[in-house]
Amino acid sequence: MDASAYGQTSPSVPDWLNKGDNAWQMIAATLVATQSMPGLVILYASIVKKKWAVNSAFMALYAFAAVLICWVLLGYRMAFGDELLPFWGKGAPALGQDFLTSRARIPESTHTREDGTKETLEPWYPMATLVYFQFTFAAITLILLAGSVLGRMNIKAWMAFVPLWLIFSYTVGAFSLWGGGFLYQWGAIDFSGGYVIHLSSGIAGLTAAYWVGPRLKSDRERFPPNNVLLMLAGAGLLWMGWSGFNGGAPYAANIDASIAILNTNVCAATSLLVWTSLDVIYFGKPSVIGAVQGMMTGLVCITPGAGLVQSWAAIVMGILSGSIPWVSMMVLHKKSALLQKVDDTLGVFHTHAVAGLLGGLLTGLLAEPELCALILPEKTRGAFYGGNGGVQFLKQMAAASFVISWNIVSTTLILLFIRLFIPLRMPEEELQIGDDAVHGEEAYALWGDGEKYDPTKHGRVTSLFGEENPVSRNANDAVGVTINL
């Protein structure tokens, strides 16, 4: 047993390391990573039509891996490094031993003292922990965005889009609000990603859906989940993982982390119940998919203020997040020509952009001064608590306007650039067939799927990839009839 692991001070346990904080931050990072992999991989694979299950899961899987490599090579320090521009950091690798083993620094905690000097708070763990924790947020943002373009985006275009969007869009929002950029310095609040992650992914997803174009008419008209129970498993991982998502935002195992976790779950439960109730009132029956959407909007809405609002306010936010996005999805969507034209596959605009914006604005109203003092370096209060709280609400509106504008412009330019070299949309034959044409693989082998009968072999049955009777992976070229074994 390594005695140094339990010693007070050693090369691996410097005097500034708090083992409890470090352990919690790594657990929180793992919880957020689990939301993506396997959480959203499972949810995407099961919530879509059967023919798109593999493609949808792969888009999430690819994004998770690609973001990590881009993050350590360049992205982290563009989002949390030294200032290059008021909204962007200087890109550099986050791979050096000295950098990763040094004590972490939180740029967003930097504030100016009365004497004019600047002070930056430092959590009690190494930079390696912080780099990985922030990667998990970057990864889930891209995966959430993917939900808007499932079922038709060219996989090669997606592979190019992920690193470009991370570098030219995500890092800007992250630096501006979390990395010590101009929105943070101005006093805008985003506790754990209501703007940086959810508003960004929702707006960028809608923009991407516009440029990629809609699914086939047959897919838009009928797109049933291929496995509702598996969808619930993915949704469950997403909900439970959110304790790390918001509970890790204070960067320590402290009181504010506890408040954030409780508020997160209270808001999510309230929102789910409100959404389900509205489904029953207006459609006569509860919807499992609707319950998942209500859960999602509650989690998203509480995120920008999870550790800054009282728990009664979390219930209020849950009521509003279960109703306002419901109205935007079920009522306004059908009346809007733009939303009808743009095919947002999973409704990411409603569940993330609308709910994220709602949460950010409600935080400007309901942020409680004493809770804000637990984590924010400057005195802050919501408009509900009087004083200069009305100014905070205006700051939240202005920050949202910047995030929305940047994501529309950057996403458009990135996709137009990619379109010069790679079609954004799959060819018609791939759209008709789905996974088998795009990947040569299918999600299920039920009722003989994947098993081919070759009459020249006198009834011998081999697998689709069997050595004795290899057949084309393309469904158009398959010979024989499918049989049940």
C-alpha positions in Angstrom: 0.0 0.0 0.0 1.3 3.4 -0.9 1.7 5.2 2.4 2.2 8.6 0.7 -1.5 8.5 -0.4 -2.4 8.9 3.3 0.4 11.1 4.4 0.0 14.8 5.2 2.6 16.0 2.8 4.5 14.2 0.0 5.3 14.8 -3.7 1.9 13.5 -4.6 0.1 15.2 -1.7 1.3 18.8 -1.6 0.2 21.0 1.4 -2.4 22.8 -0.8 -4.2 19.6 -1.8 -7.6 19.0 -0.1 -8.3 15.3 -0.7 -12.1 15.7 -0.1 -12.4 18.6 -2.6 -10.3 16.8 -5.2 -12.2 13.5 -4.8 -15.6 15.3 -5.1 -14.5 17.3 -8.2 -13.3 14.1 -9.9 -16.6 12.4 -9.0 -18.6 15.3 -10.3 -16.6 15.3 -13.5 -17.3 11.5 -13.9 -21.0 12.1 -13.3 -21.1 14.7 -16.0 -19.1 12.5 -18.4 -21.6 9.7 -17.7 -24.4 12.0 -18.8 -22.9 11.9 -22.3 -21.2 8.5 -22.3 -23.3 6.4 -22.0 -26.3 8.6 -21.0 -27.0 10.6 -24.2 -25.6 7.9 -26.4 -28.3 5.5 -25.0 -31.0 8.2 -25.1 -30.3 9.2 -28.7 -30.0 5.6 -29.9 -33.4 4.8 -28.4 -35.5 7.9 -28.9 -35.1 8.0 -32.7 -36.6 5.9 -35.4 -35.0 2.4 -35.6 -33.2 3.1 -38.9 -31.3 6.0 -37.3 -30.3 4.3 -33.9 -26.7 3.6 -34.8 -26.0 6.9 -36.5 -27.5 8.9 -33.7 -25.5 7.0 -31.0 -22.3 7.3 -33.1 -22.7 11.1 -33.5 -22.7 11.4 -29.7 -19.8 8.9 -29.2 -17.6 10.6 -31.8 -18.2 14.1 -30.3 -17.2 12.9 -26.8 -13.9 11.6 -28.1 -13.1 14.4 -30.5 -13.8 17.1 -28.0 -11.5 15.6 -25.4 -8.5 15.7 -27.8 -9.3 19.2 -29.1 -9.8 20.3 -25.5 -6.4 19.3 -24.2 -4.6 20.4 -27.4 -6.1 23.9 -27.6 -9.6 24.4 -26.3 -9.1 24.5 -22.5 -6.8 27.5 -22.5 -8.9 29.3 -25.1 -11.8 29.0 -22.6 -9.9 29.4 -19.3 -6.4 30.7 -20.2 -4.9 34.1 -20.4 -6.9 36.8 -22.2 -6.4 37.2 -25.9 -9.5 39.3 -26.4 -12.3 40.3 -24.0 -14.2 37.3 -25.1 -11.5 34.8 -25.9 -8.4 33.2 -24.3 -5.0 32.4 -25.7 -5.1 28.9 -27.1 -2.3 26.5 -26.0 -1.9 22.8 -25.1 -3.0 21.7 -21.6 -0.7 18.7 -21.6 2.5 19.8 -19.8 3.4 18.0 -16.6 4.2 21.2 -14.7 0.9 22.8 -15.8 -1.3 19.8 -14.9 0.3 19.1 -11.5 0.2 22.8 -10.4 -2.6 24.1 -8.2 -5.8 24.9 -10.2 -6.8 28.6 -10.8 -10.3 29.7 -11.6 -10.2 32.7 -13.9 -13.9 33.5 -13.2 -13.1 34.1 -9.5 -10.7 36.9 -10.3 -11.9 40.2 -8.9 -10.4 43.6 -8.2 -9.9 44.7 -4.6 -10.6 48.2 -3.3 -6.9 49.0 -3.6 -6.9 48.1 -7.3 -5.1 44.8 -7.1 -6.5 41.6 -8.5 -7.2 38.5 -6.6 -7.8 35.0 -8.0 -9.2 32.2 -5.8 -7.5 28.8 -6.1 -9.4 25.6 -5.4 -7.6 22.9 -3.4 -6.7 20.4 -6.2 -4.5 20.2 -9.3 -5.1 21.7 -12.7 -5.5 18.2 -14.2 -8.8 17.8 -12.3 -10.1 21.2 -13.5 -9.1 20.5 -17.1 -11.1 17.2 -17.1 -14.0 18.6 -15.3 -14.4 21.4 -17.8 -14.0 19.0 -20.7 -17.1 17.1 -19.7 -19.1 20.3 -20.1 -17.7 21.1 -23.5 -18.4 17.5 -24.7 -22.1 17.5 -23.6 -22.7 20.8 -25.3 -21.7 19.4 -28.7 -23.8 16.2 -28.0 -26.8 18.2 -27.1 -26.4 20.3 -30.3 -26.4 17.0 -32.3 -30.0 16.4 -31.2 -31.1 19.0 -33.6 -29.6 17.4 -36.7 -30.2 13.7 -36.1 -31.5 11.7 -39.0 -30.0 13.5 -42.0 -26.6 15.3 -41.3 -23.7 13.9 -43.3 -21.5 12.1 -40.7 -18.3 13.4 -42.4 -19.6 16.9 -42.1 -20.4 16.3 -38.4 -16.9 15.0 -37.9 -15.5 18.3 -39.3 -18.1 20.4 -37.4 -17.3 19.2 -33.9 -13.7 20.6 -33.5 -14.5 23.8 -35.4 -17.6 24.6 -33.3 -15.7 23.8 -30.1 -12.9 26.2 -31.0 -14.8 29.1 -32.6 -18.1 29.0 -30.7 -18.0 27.2 -27.4 -14.7 28.6 -26.1 -16.0 32.2 -26.7 -19.1 31.7 -24.5 -17.1 29.8 -21.9 -14.4 32.4 -21.6 -16.8 35.3 -21.7 -18.9 34.0 -18.7 -16.6 31.6 -16.9 -13.0 32.3 -18.0 -12.9 35.9 -16.6 -14.1 37.5 -19.9 -16.1 40.6 -20.3 -19.5 39.2 -19.4 -18.2 37.9 -16.1 -16.4 41.1 -15.3 -19.6 43.0 -16.0 -21.4 40.8 -13.5 -23.5 38.4 -15.6 -24.3 35.2 -13.8 -24.2 31.6 -15.2 -23.7 29.3 -12.2 -23.2 26.1 -14.2 -24.0 26.5 -17.9 -27.5 27.8 -18.5 -26.1 30.1 -21.1 -22.7 28.6 -21.9 -24.1 25.1 -22.5 -27.8 25.1 -22.9 -28.7 28.4 -24.6 -25.6 27.9 -26.9 -26.5 24.3 -27.9 -30.2 25.2 -28.5 -29.5 28.2 -30.6 -26.6 26.6 -32.5 -28.7 23.4 -33.0 -31.6 25.4 -34.5 -29.1 27.2 -36.8 -27.5 24.0 -37.8 -30.8 22.4 -38.5 -31.7 25.3 -40.8 -28.5 24.9 -42.9 -28.5 21.1 -43.0 -32.1 21.0 -44.1 -35.0 18.8 -42.9 -35.3 15.0 -42.6 -37.2 13.1 -45.2 -40.9 13.8 -45.2 -41.7 10.3 -44.1 -39.3 10.6 -41.2 -40.7 14.0 -40.1 -44.3 12.6 -40.2 -43.5 9.4 -38.3 -40.4 9.2 -36.1 -41.4 6.9 -33.2 -38.8 5.9 -30.5 -37.4 2.4 -31.2 -37.1 1.6 -27.4 -39.0 3.7 -24.9 -37.6 1.8 -21.9 -34.0 2.2 -23.0 -34.8 5.9 -23.5 -35.8 6.1 -19.9 -32.5 4.5 -18.9 -30.6 7.2 -20.8 -32.8 9.9 -19.3 -32.1 8.5 -15.8 -28.4 8.7 -16.3 -28.8 12.3 -17.5 -30.9 13.3 -14.4 -28.6 11.6 -11.8 -25.5 12.9 -13.5 -26.8 16.5 -13.1 -25.9 16.3 -9.4 -22.3 16.5 -10.7 -23.2 19.0 -13.3 -24.5 21.6 -10.9 -22.9 20.2 -7.7 -19.4 20.5 -9.1 -19.9 24.2 -10.1 -18.7 25.6 -6.8 -15.4 23.8 -7.4 -15.4 22.4 -3.8 -17.3 20.0 -1.6 -19.0 22.9 0.3 -22.3 24.2 1.4 -23.2 25.7 -1.9 -22.6 22.4 -3.7 -25.2 20.8 -1.4 -27.7 23.6 -2.1 -27.1 23.3 -5.8 -27.7 19.5 -5.8 -31.0 19.8 -3.8 -32.3 22.6 -6.0 -31.4 20.7 -9.1 -33.5 17.7 -8.2 -36.4 19.8 -6.8 -36.7 21.8 -9.9 -36.4 18.8 -12.2 -39.1 16.9 -10.3 -41.5 19.9 -10.3 -41.0 20.5 -14.0 -41.6 16.9 -14.9 -44.9 16.9 -12.9 -46.1 20.1 -14.5 -45.3 19.0 -18.0 -47.0 15.7 -17.4 -50.0 17.4 -16.0 -50.3 19.6 -19.0 -50.1 16.6 -21.3 -53.0 15.0 -19.4 -55.1 18.1 -19.4 -54.7 18.8 -23.1 -54.1 15.4 -24.6 -56.0 13.2 -22.2 -53.0 10.9 -21.3 -49.5 11.2 -19.9 -46.6 10.8 -22.3 -43.3 9.2 -21.3 -41.5 11.3 -23.9 -43.2 14.3 -22.5 -42.1 13.4 -19.0 -38.5 13.2 -20.1 -38.8 16.6 -21.8 -40.2 18.1 -18.7 -37.4 16.6 -16.6 -34.9 18.0 -19.1 -36.4 21.6 -19.1 -36.3 21.6 -15.3 -32.7 20.5 -15.1 -31.8 23.1 -17.7 -33.7 25.9 -16.1 -32.2 25.6 -12.7 -28.6 25.3 -14.0 -27.8 29.0 -14.3 -28.9 29.6 -10.7 -28.7 26.2 -8.9 -26.6 27.4 -6.0 -27.8 31.0 -6.0 -31.6 30.6 -5.4 -33.6 29.4 -2.4 -35.3 26.0 -2.7 -38.8 27.5 -2.8 -37.5 29.5 -5.8 -36.4 26.1 -7.4 -40.0 25.0 -7.2 -41.2 28.3 -8.9 -38.5 27.7 -11.6 -39.7 24.1 -12.0 -43.3 25.3 -12.5 -42.3 27.8 -15.1 -39.8 25.4 -16.8 -42.5 22.7 -17.0 -45.0 25.1 -18.6 -43.3 27.8 -20.7 -41.2 25.4 -22.9 -44.3 23.2 -23.1 -46.2 26.1 -24.6 -43.3 27.0 -26.9 -43.1 23.4 -28.2 -46.8 22.4 -28.3 -48.4 25.7 -29.2 -46.0 28.4 -30.5 -44.0 25.9 -32.6 -47.1 25.0 -34.7 -47.9 28.7 -35.2 -44.4 29.8 -36.2 -43.5 29.6 -39.9 -39.8 29.6 -39.1 -40.0 26.8 -36.5 -42.2 24.7 -38.8 -39.6 25.1 -41.6 -36.6 24.3 -39.5 -36.5 20.6 -38.6 -35.1 20.5 -35.0 -35.2 16.7 -34.6 -35.4 16.4 -30.8 -36.7 19.9 -30.1 -33.4 21.1 -28.6 -34.4 24.7 -29.2 -37.4 24.3 -26.8 -35.8 22.1 -24.2 -32.4 23.9 -24.0 -32.5 27.3 -25.6 -35.9 28.3 -24.2 -35.4 26.6 -20.8 -31.8 27.9 -20.6 -32.8 31.5 -21.4 -35.7 31.2 -18.9 -33.4 30.0 -16.2 -30.9 32.8 -16.8 -33.6 35.5 -16.6 -35.2 33.9 -13.5 -31.7 33.8 -11.8 -31.6 37.6 -12.4 -34.9 37.8 -10.5 -34.4 35.2 -7.8 -30.7 35.1 -6.9 -30.5 35.4 -3.1 -27.8 37.7 -1.7 -26.5 35.5 1.0 -26.3 32.5 -1.3 -24.6 34.6 -3.9 -22.0 35.6 -1.2 -21.1 32.0 -0.7 -19.5 31.7 -4.2 -19.6 35.0 -6.1 -16.7 37.5 -5.4 -18.9 40.6 -5.9 -22.1 41.5 -4.1 -25.0 40.2 -6.2 -28.8 40.0 -5.8 -31.8 39.3 -7.9 -34.4 41.9 -8.7 -36.8 40.2 -6.2 -34.5 41.2 -3.3 -34.6 44.9 -4.1 -31.5 47.2 -4.1 -29.8 47.1 -7.5 -31.3 43.7 -8.4 -33.1 45.1 -11.4 -29.7 45.9 -12.9 -28.8 42.2 -12.6 -31.9 41.2 -14.6 -30.8 43.5 -17.4 -27.3 42.1 -17.3 -28.8 38.6 -17.7 -30.7 39.8 -20.8 -27.7 41.4 -22.3 -25.5 38.3 -21.7 -28.2 36.1 -23.4 -28.3 38.4 -26.4 -24.5 38.1 -26.9 -24.6 34.3 -26.6 -27.5 34.0 -29.0 -25.9 36.3 -31.6 -22.5 34.7 -31.4 -23.9 31.2 -31.8 -26.1 32.1 -34.8 -23.2 33.8 -36.6 -20.4 31.4 -35.7 -22.5 28.3 -36.5 -23.6 29.7 -39.8 -20.0 30.6 -40.9 -18.7 27.2 -39.8 -21.3 25.2 -41.7 -20.9 27.4 -44.8 -17.2 26.8 -44.7 -17.6 23.0 -44.3 -20.2 23.0 -47.2 -17.4 24.1 -49.5 -15.7 20.7 -49.1 -18.3 18.3 -47.7 -22.1 18.1 -48.3 -23.9 18.9 -45.1 -26.7 16.5 -45.9 -26.6 12.8 -46.6 -27.3 11.5 -50.1 -30.9 10.6 -50.8 -30.2 6.9 -50.9 -28.7 7.0 -47.4 -31.6 9.0 -46.1 -34.0 6.3 -47.4 -32.1 3.4 -45.9 -30.5 4.8 -42.7 -27.9 3.1 -40.6 -27.2 0.2 -42.9 -26.2 2.6 -45.7 -24.3 5.0 -43.6 -22.4 2.6 -41.3 -23.0 -0.8 -42.7 -24.5 -1.7 -39.2 -28.0 -1.9 -37.7 -29.1 -1.6 -34.1 -31.1 -4.8 -33.8 -31.1 -8.3 -35.1 -34.7 -9.2 -34.4 -36.9 -11.5 -36.5 -34.0 -12.5 -38.6 -32.6 -9.1 -39.2 -29.0 -9.5 -40.1 -29.4 -13.1 -41.1 -29.7 -13.9 -44.9 -30.8 -17.0 -46.7 -28.8 -17.9 -49.7 -30.7 -20.4 -51.9 -27.5 -21.5 -53.6 -26.3 -22.9 -50.2 -29.4 -25.2 -49.9 -30.7 -23.4 -46.9 -27.5 -22.8 -45.0 -27.9 -19.7 -42.9 -25.0 -17.4 -42.1 -24.7 -14.1 -40.4 -24.5 -10.9 -42.3 -20.8 -10.8 -41.7 -20.2 -14.5 -41.8 -17.1 -15.8 -43.6 -18.9 -18.5 -45.5 -21.5 -16.3 -47.1 -20.5 -12.7 -46.9 -23.2 -10.4 -48.4 -23.3 -6.7 -49.0 -23.8 -4.5 -46.1 -26.0 -2.3 -48.3 -29.6 -3.3 -47.9 -30.2 -2.5 -51.6 -27.6 -5.1 -52.6 -28.6 -7.9 -50.2 -29.6 -11.2 -51.9 -32.3 -13.6 -50.7 -35.0 -13.4 -48.1 -34.8 -12.7 -44.4 -35.9 -15.6 -42.3 -36.7 -16.1 -38.7 -34.4 -18.5 -36.8 
